[in-house]
Amino acid sequence: MATSLIGRQLALHLQKNLWLGAPGCRYVSKAAAKAEVEFDYDGPSMKTTVPGPRSQALTKQLGDIQNVGAVNFFCNYEESRGNYLVDVDGNRMLDVYTQISSIPIGYNHPALLKLMTNPNNLSTFVNRPALGILPPENFPDKLTESLLSIAPSGMSRVQTMACGSCSNENAYKAMFIWYRNKERGQSGPSAEDISSCMVNQGPGCPDLSILSFTGAFHGRTLGCLATTHSKVIHKLDVPSFDWPIAPFPRLQYPLEEFSRENAQEEARCLEEVEDLIVKWRQKGKPVAGIVIEPIQAEGGDNHASADFFIRLRRIAAKHGCAFHVDEVQTGGGCTGKFWAHEHWGSDDPADIVSFSKKLLTGGYYHKEALQADKPYRIFNTWMGDPSKNLFLCEVLNVIRRENLLEEVARSGKALINGLYELQAQYPGLLSRARGQGTFCAIDVRDDATRDKILVKTRDKGVILGGCGDRSIRFRPALVFKEYHVHLFLNIFNDVLTQFK
Ligand SMILES: Cc1ncc(COP(=O)(O)O)c(C=O)c1O
C-alpha cells in the first residue's frame, strides 16, 4: 500500500518534471544549435533581481536559526531541470556553477527520478546502514558496478565516506598508518606507542606531517584544514599542525608564449618540495604524504603541467611519501576525462585518489599497501551511503550512453574559445582564460569588479562562481552542451559591456 502510494506520487512528479514548456530565450546566438538535453528548459527566465522578495523573507526567517551570510537565494528544486536552477521567486537561471560543482547530470534527471520509482530500491533509500559493520547484500556488487568501474589506474580498492573533507581526513589517516607500519616493519606497536597515544603524545601520536601547496583547498576539518591555504576565512582561530607548505606553480598565460618561464617556475616549486621534505625530516616531522589537486579549484583555478605532476609523484616515491591526488572537485568528467589526473598520461598516477561532489558519495581509492591493517582504524558510523551508489550507477550509465565526456570536451572547447575571444575584446577587464574540458576560469581586474560581474550575470539569468582572489570559475554539469555555451557567452558579453 505504502509502496504504491510512493510510486504514484513519483510517477506524477516525473510527468510534471518531464514537461517541456519554456519559451525561447532572446539571448540565444544565431550560431547556437537547439537545446538537445531532453529534459532541459530552453533558456533563462527572470522575474526579479536575485535574491527576490521571497528569498529575502526566507533568509530572514533562517537567519533566526542559523548564520545565513553565505546564502545566495532559496531554490525551488522541484521546478529545476537540466541545466536550469529555479528559485523561490520563479527566476529560472542557467546554472554554470551547479551547487559548487556537484551536480553531475543536471537537475531532476529522468533516469535518477526513475530509480526512485523502483520498489526494489526503496529499502536502500529508507534504511541508511552503518556500512562498516552491517552492509547490505548487494553492496559489493554495487561498488563494483559503480566506483570500481571507474577506478583510477592501478587501484582496485575503494573506501566510501560522506563528504570531501571526510574523505581527505581519512585518506590522511591511512597515509599515517601506512607510514608508521612501514617504519615498524614486522614488529607491532610498542607498549610505549600504546600508552602514549591515549594522552596525545609521541611516539604513539607521532610527529608526522603532510606536505601541501600554497593556494590548496582540501576541506575544513582539522587535518584537512592544515593542508588548506586558499582563504583566511577558512583558517582563522583554528589550531593547526606545523606541516610543510610548498609553492604551487604560478603559470603565465598564454601558455605557448611562456613555456620557458613556466617550466622554470615548475622546476623551482619541485626543488622547494624536495627541500621541505628534507627539512621536515631533520625537524623530526617526516612527511608521510603529499596531497595535491590536479587543478587547484577554490584557490583560483591554478593549473600545472602533466610533467610537473609526474615529477612530483616521483619525488614522493623517492622520499618514501605517499602521493594523494585530491579529485574532489576535478573528478567526475568535467575536465573531459573521468579523472583530471588521466590527462597526465601516467599508468601509476597516485597512491590515493579522493573524490566526492559529482560522484555523489565521498571516498577514496587507494593502493593495496594503504589498506589499514585493522578494523576501526578507518571507520565512522555511516562510511558513505549505499543509496548514493545506486544513483552513481545510473549517472555512469547516462554518461556512457550519452557520451557525455565527449560532449564535455566539445563544450569545453567552445567555452574556452569564447573566453579567449572575450578576453581579447575586454583586455583591461579580463585575463588568464584557462581550462580543461568545461572546468574553466578567467581572471577579472580586481575582486570588487569580479563580485559585481557575478551579481549582474545572475540577474541576467546565469549562475557563476568565484574562486581565488579575482577569478570566475565555470563548473557546469556534464549535460551542458555547446548550445548552452553560446547562450552563456551572449549573456556574459552583455554584462561585460557595462564594465568596459
Ligand atoms: C579539492 C577539494 N577538496 C576537498 C573539498 C572539501 O569537500 P567538502 O566541502 O565536501 O567537505 C573540496 C570542496 O570544495 C574541494 O574542492
The ligand as a Tripos MOL2 file, in Angstrom:
@<TRIPOS>MOLECULE
LIG
   16    16     1     0     0
SMALL
NO_CHARGES

@<TRIPOS>ATOM
      1 C1         39.5530   19.8550   -3.9760 C.3       1 LIG1
      2 C2         38.6140   19.8050   -2.8070 C.ar      1 LIG1
      3 N1         38.9000   19.0070   -1.7720 N.ar      1 LIG1
      4 C3         38.0790   18.9070   -0.7100 C.ar      1 LIG1
      5 C4         36.9210   19.6320   -0.6390 C.ar      1 LIG1
      6 C5         36.0330   19.5220    0.5630 C.3       1 LIG1
      7 O1         34.8490   18.8920    0.2380 O.3       1 LIG1
      8 P1         33.5750   19.0930    1.1830 P.3       1 LIG1
      9 O2         33.1480   20.5130    1.0470 O.co2     1 LIG1
     10 O3         32.5820   18.1140    0.6410 O.co2     1 LIG1
     11 O4         33.9940   18.7590    2.5620 O.co2     1 LIG1
     12 C6         36.5690   20.4880   -1.7010 C.ar      1 LIG1
     13 C7         35.3410   21.2880   -1.6480 C.2       1 LIG1
     14 O5         35.0850   22.1750   -2.3910 O.2       1 LIG1
     15 C8         37.4430   20.5740   -2.8070 C.ar      1 LIG1
     16 O6         37.1870   21.3750   -3.8460 O.3       1 LIG1
@<TRIPOS>BOND
     1     1     2 1
     2     2     3 ar
     3     2    15 ar
     4     3     4 ar
     5     4     5 ar
     6     5     6 1
     7     5    12 ar
     8     6     7 1
     9     7     8 1
    10     8     9 2
    11     8    10 1
    12     8    11 1
    13    12    13 1
    14    12    15 ar
    15    13    14 2
    16    15    16 1
@<TRIPOS>SUBSTRUCTURE
     1 LIG1         1 GROUP 0 **** ****
